[in-house]
């Protein structure tokens, strides 16, 4: 399945090839202060392929906080956060915000809560390596 997503103004967009086609798409609502304030609800397909396009890189802010092991890509034009990346051992991983997906039936999303605040940084990075999208490329 090819899933398209973008920030509100379209400055940051992506295509996610999700393989195999999912019956449902996990949608994890993180309870950290940043995700709560921005409405971040994240999904990933570890074996998927994510291709990210940015029209104007000067209009993208990368924000890291806490353990500083992930970067939130914030569109400076419209304020939307469509994706988060994490570089681990020289390899780029990502998750995408289900709120920016185009053409996905809401009933296909399986919502759950997620809490990572007490997670040890080493455990956090290992979890990302297992569960985040492994094939990530910027155009």
C-alpha positions as CSV (number, residue, x, y, z in Angstrom):
1,X,0.0,0.0,0.0
2,X,1.3,3.4,-0.9
3,X,0.4,6.0,1.8
4,X,0.8,9.7,1.2
5,X,1.1,12.4,3.9
6,X,2.0,16.1,4.1
7,X,1.9,19.0,6.4
8,X,-0.9,21.5,6.0
9,X,0.8,23.7,3.5
10,X,2.5,20.8,1.6
11,X,6.1,22.0,2.3
12,X,6.9,18.6,3.9
13,X,5.4,15.6,2.2
14,X,6.1,11.9,2.0
15,X,5.2,8.6,0.5
16,X,5.3,5.5,2.7
17,X,5.2,2.1,1.0
18,X,3.7,-0.1,3.6
19,X,4.4,-3.8,3.0
20,X,2.5,-6.0,3.3
21,X,-0.8,-4.1,3.0
22,X,-2.1,-3.5,6.6
23,X,-5.5,-4.5,7.8
24,X,-5.1,-1.8,10.3
25,X,-2.6,1.0,11.0
26,X,-1.3,1.4,14.5
27,X,-1.7,4.9,15.8
28,X,0.3,5.6,19.0
29,X,-0.5,8.8,20.9
30,X,2.7,9.7,22.8
31,X,2.1,11.3,26.2
32,X,5.3,13.5,26.2
33,X,4.6,17.2,26.4
34,X,5.7,18.0,22.9
35,X,3.5,15.3,21.3
36,X,0.6,16.2,23.5
37,X,0.8,19.9,22.6
38,X,1.2,19.1,18.9
39,X,-1.3,16.3,18.6
40,X,1.4,13.8,17.6
41,X,0.0,10.3,16.9
42,X,2.7,8.1,15.3
43,X,2.9,5.1,13.1
44,X,5.6,3.1,11.5
45,X,6.1,0.0,9.3
46,X,9.6,-1.3,10.0
47,X,10.0,-2.9,6.6
48,X,8.3,0.0,4.8
49,X,10.0,2.5,2.5
50,X,9.6,6.2,3.3
51,X,10.5,8.9,0.8
52,X,10.4,12.5,2.1
53,X,10.2,15.6,0.0
54,X,10.8,19.2,1.3
55,X,9.9,22.1,-1.0
56,X,11.7,24.8,1.1
57,X,14.2,23.5,3.6
58,X,14.6,27.0,5.1
59,X,11.0,26.6,6.2
60,X,11.6,23.4,8.2
61,X,12.7,23.4,11.8
62,X,14.2,20.3,13.5
63,X,13.5,20.2,17.1
64,X,15.1,17.8,19.7
65,X,14.5,17.7,23.4
66,X,14.8,15.4,26.4
67,X,17.4,12.7,25.4
68,X,18.0,14.6,22.1
69,X,17.9,11.2,20.2
70,X,15.1,12.2,17.9
71,X,14.4,15.2,15.6
72,X,10.8,16.4,15.1
73,X,10.5,18.0,11.6
74,X,8.3,21.0,12.1
75,X,7.0,23.0,9.1
76,X,7.8,26.7,10.0
77,X,5.1,27.8,7.5
78,X,2.1,25.9,8.9
79,X,3.4,24.5,12.2
80,X,2.6,20.9,11.5
81,X,4.9,18.0,12.5
82,X,4.6,15.3,9.9
83,X,7.5,13.1,11.0
84,X,10.2,12.3,13.4
85,X,13.7,10.9,12.6
86,X,16.4,9.3,14.7
87,X,19.9,8.4,13.6
88,X,21.2,5.3,15.3
89,X,24.6,3.9,14.5
90,X,24.7,6.0,11.4
91,X,21.3,4.7,10.1
92,X,18.2,6.9,9.7
93,X,14.9,5.7,11.1
94,X,11.5,7.5,11.2
95,X,7.9,7.5,12.3
96,X,5.1,9.5,10.7
97,X,2.1,11.3,12.1
98,X,-1.2,9.7,11.3
99,X,-2.9,13.1,11.4
100,X,-1.1,14.1,8.2
101,X,-2.1,10.9,6.2
102,X,-4.1,11.5,3.0
103,X,-7.0,9.3,2.0
104,X,-6.8,6.8,4.9
105,X,-10.2,5.8,6.4
106,X,-10.2,6.7,10.1
107,X,-11.6,3.3,10.9
108,X,-8.4,1.7,9.6
109,X,-6.4,3.4,12.5
110,X,-6.0,1.4,15.7
111,X,-5.4,4.0,18.3
112,X,-3.4,3.3,21.5
113,X,-1.6,5.3,24.1
114,X,2.2,5.3,24.4
115,X,4.5,6.5,27.2
116,X,8.2,6.5,26.9
117,X,9.3,9.0,29.6
118,X,10.7,6.4,31.9
119,X,12.5,4.5,29.2
120,X,16.3,4.2,29.4
121,X,17.9,5.8,26.4
122,X,19.6,2.5,25.3
123,X,16.2,0.7,25.5
124,X,14.6,3.6,23.6
125,X,17.1,3.4,20.7
126,X,16.8,-0.4,20.5
127,X,13.0,-0.1,20.3
128,X,13.3,2.4,17.5
129,X,15.6,0.1,15.6
130,X,13.0,-2.7,15.9
131,X,9.8,-0.7,15.3
132,X,10.5,2.5,13.3
133,X,10.7,2.7,9.5
134,X,14.1,1.4,8.4
135,X,14.2,2.6,4.8
136,X,14.1,6.4,4.9
137,X,15.3,8.8,2.2
138,X,15.0,12.5,1.6
139,X,14.6,13.7,-2.0
